[in-house]
């Protein structure tokens, strides 16, 4: 079975790690969000691409959900001594990847070419594609003005009120090479349990992606909402800012024009009826991934529901 997945960061990485145990990893293509890419210390950082890469390479810091396991932060400490900004935590070995990526981008290579080389060198057998080689940046409007997503999420700890969300540059962007073909040719397109607004939303904002989803054979999502709240992160606040109910039904509403099936958690007893009323088939499973066993179990549930 060929699977194409739309992926953000932590929640997606867990499910993708499980999927790589259930299907042949080489049959898995991942379209990663780059809307929250940022420039830190003059370096190009791609948080979601890196989280997925580290997870599939077996190098992710599982406790934090980002960065490398057994990481050190000597450079960060030295930067603090010099008075530099340190609100975005860059580990020492993680820093090497950002240096390498930035140099390659400045040398004229595309982000998709660089990502393919990184995954190859780290032993990832699945294919990871950025959603676009063109810059698309998620920005959050607060009462004090617009913030880049990382400023809102990391520096401000998602505390400011959210007035609006924008995907700057999306109208001029094109899908990265292979993205449309992967969505069109897959036996299953899977929307991972990622933030619908700032993880999946930027991918959908790239012209051509939604058309490819509408033409796909089977599109299934996994709700990141359990019991009326996100498993992690500010998805609830951002969904409300977009006029979406913070529920599995709200997730289905965000994707309803092209979503066929949504996997909802066993704890959400009213979700199947609410999702079904939107014309989306509901599949019930334990979607809370707390360890490798539950990651694989959810992946089996997804594949079994196709």
N, C-alpha and C positions, 0 to 999 in steps of 0.2 A: 504494500500500500504506500503510495506517494502522499506525503503530508506536507502542506505548506502552512506555516504558523505566523501569525502577526504577534509580535512580542514587544513588551516593555522590559522591565527589569526584574525585580526579585521574584514576584509570583510567577512570571513567565519562565524564569530560569529553572524554578523547581519542577514545573510540569514538563519542560523540555528535557530535563535530566531524566525524568521518569519515562518519557516517550522514547528516549534513546536506548532504554533497556527493553522496550516492548516491540519496537520495530527496528529494522536495519537503520542505523544512524545515517547511512548514505542516502536513504529515501526521505530524509527530513530536510526541508529548506525553510529557513527562518528569515522573515522580513523584520528587521529590527528598527525600533524608533530612534530617530536622531533629532527629534524636536527639542530634547533637553541637552543636546551637546552644548559645550561651553568652552570659553577660553579662560584658562587659569594659568597665571604666571607666564602668559604668552604662548601657552601650549593648548592644542586642540584636544579636548577630553570628550569621549563618547561613552557616557556612563552605562547606557543600556546595552550597547554592543559589547562593552567590556564585561559586564555582569554575565551575560549569556555565554560569552567566550570562556570566561573563567569557570563557570558552572560546568559546561560540557567538557572542559579540559581537566576537571577534577581539582581545580586550584582555588575555588571560591572560598572566602571566609564565610562559612555557613552561619555562624553566630551573628555576624553583622548583616549578612545578606548582600554585601558589596565588597569589592577589593579582594586582595589575595590573602590566603591563609598564612599565618605566621609572618605577617608583615611587620616591618619596622618603620618608624616615622622620624628618622634623624634629620632629613632635609626639612621637614615641616617645622621641627624644633629650631633648626638653624634659621629658617625664614622668620620665625617669631622673634628671635634674638635681633634680627636686622630690622624689625618693624614692619615686615611685609604682612599681607593679608593671609590669614590661616583658617578662615571659616570653611573652606572646602578642603577636606582631608585627602591629601595625596600621599600614598605610601611610597617607600623608596623604590621597590621593584616595579610597582605600578607606574611610577614616574618614568621609568625607562620606556614603557610602551607609548606614553604620551609624547616623549621626546622623539621616538622613532616615527610615530604617525605624523607629527608636525613637520618633521624634516621631509618626509615623503610627500606630504601635501604641498609644501613649498617648492618641491622639486617637480611638481606638475602631475603627480599620480592622483588618481581618483580615490575617493573614500572606499568604494567597493573593491577596487584592486588591492588597496592596503589591507582592508578587512579580510579578504581572501588569503593574503599572505600571512597575516597574524594567526588566523585559525589554523592554517597549514603548519606553521612552525610550532604551535602549541598542541598539535595532535588532535584537533577537533575534526571528526569525520563528517559531520553534517555541514551543510552549506549555509553560511550566514551572509545575508545581504542587507546593507543599509537601505532604508526606504527610498532614498534619493541620494545622488551625488551632489545635488544642489543644496545650498543652505536653507533649511526651514527651521525657524526657532519659535518655540512656545513662549509666549509672554503673558503675564498676568497683570491685569489692571487692579490696583488697590486704591484706597482713598488718598494715598500719597503719590500716586502715579504708577507708571508701568515698570514691572520688574521682569528680568529674564527668569525662566523657570527655576534655575538653580539658586538664584538670589532669593526667590520666594520660598522655595522648599528647604534649602539647606541653611542659608544665612539667616533668614527670618523665621525658620522653623514652621512654615505654613501658618503663621499666626495672623497676618493681615486679612481683613475682609476682602473678598474677591468680587469685583464688579464685572469683569469680562475676561475672556480668554481669547487670544489671537494666535494664529499660526503664520508668523511673518515670513514672507517669501514663498508660501505654498503655491500661490497662483502662477508663479514663474517656474516652478520646479517640474521635473520629469521623474518618473520612477527610475530607479537604478537599473542597469542592465540585468535582465533575468527576472525581475520582480513580477511583471505582468504575466510572463510565460509560466512562472512557478504557480501563480494563483489559478491560471487558466487550466493547466495540465494536471493539477493535483487531484487525487481521489478524494481527499479531505482537506479543506481549508479550515484551520483551527485558530480562533481568536483566543489567545491565552488569557488567564485571569489577571489582567492588567488594568490600570486605571483607564476607563473608557474615554476620559477627556484629554489627559495629558500623556498617555502612553500609546493608546490605539488611535485617538483622535488625530494626532499629527500624521500618522500613516495614511489615514483616510482622506486627509486634506490634499494629498498629492494627486493632481489630476491623472485620471486613468485607473487608479486603484479601485475605487468603488465600482466602476464599470466592469473591471475584471472580476470583482466579487459577485456581481449580479450574474455574470456568465459562468461562474464556477459550478461544479457538479453538486457539491455538498459543502455548506458552510456551517460550522458549529462553533459555539462560544462556550466558555466556562465563566460563570459569574464570579467576580471578585468580591461580591457582597454576601455576607452571611449574617443573618439575623438583623438586617437593617443597618449594618455598619460594614465598612471596608475591613478586610483582614489587616491591612496596614496602609499607612500613608493618608494623604488628604483627599482621596477620591470622593468621599461624602460631600465635603465642602465644594469641590469643583463640579460635581454632578448637580448639586442644588443651584449653583451659579448658572448652569446651563438649562435650568428648568426641568431637570430629570429627577424622578423619585429615587431615593437612595434605597434600592431594592433590586432583586433579580429582574423584576418587571421594568425598572428603570434602565437596566443594562440592555434588556431586550428592545426597549423603545429606541435606544441609541443606535442599535444595529438592525432594527426590524425590516427596513426595506430590502435587505439581502440575506438576513440571518434565517436559517432553517430550523436549527436546534440550539437550545441553551441548556447546559448542564447546571443544575441548581443544587444547593446543599440540602442534605437530609433534615437539617434543623429548620428550614424555611418551609413549613407545611402548607402555607397558602400560595407559595410561589408557582407551582405547576398550573393552577387555575388562572392566575394573573398573567403568566407568560403565555399560556394557551389562548387567552382572550385576544392577544396581539397577533395571533396567527403563527406563533412560533412553538414548535414542539418542545416540551420540557422533559429532560431526563434527570432523575434524582440520583445523586451519589454523594459520598463524603468528600467534599472538596477542600477541606482543611488539611494542608500538607505540612506535617510536623517533623517528618523524617523521610529517609529514602524509601522505606516500605510504603508509606502513604502516597509518596510521589508516584511510585510505580502502580499502586492500586488505582489512583485516579486516571493515570494514562491508560490502564487496561479498561476502565469504565468508558473512557472517551472512544477508544477504538471499538469496543464492543457495542457502542450505541450507533455506529455508522450503519 
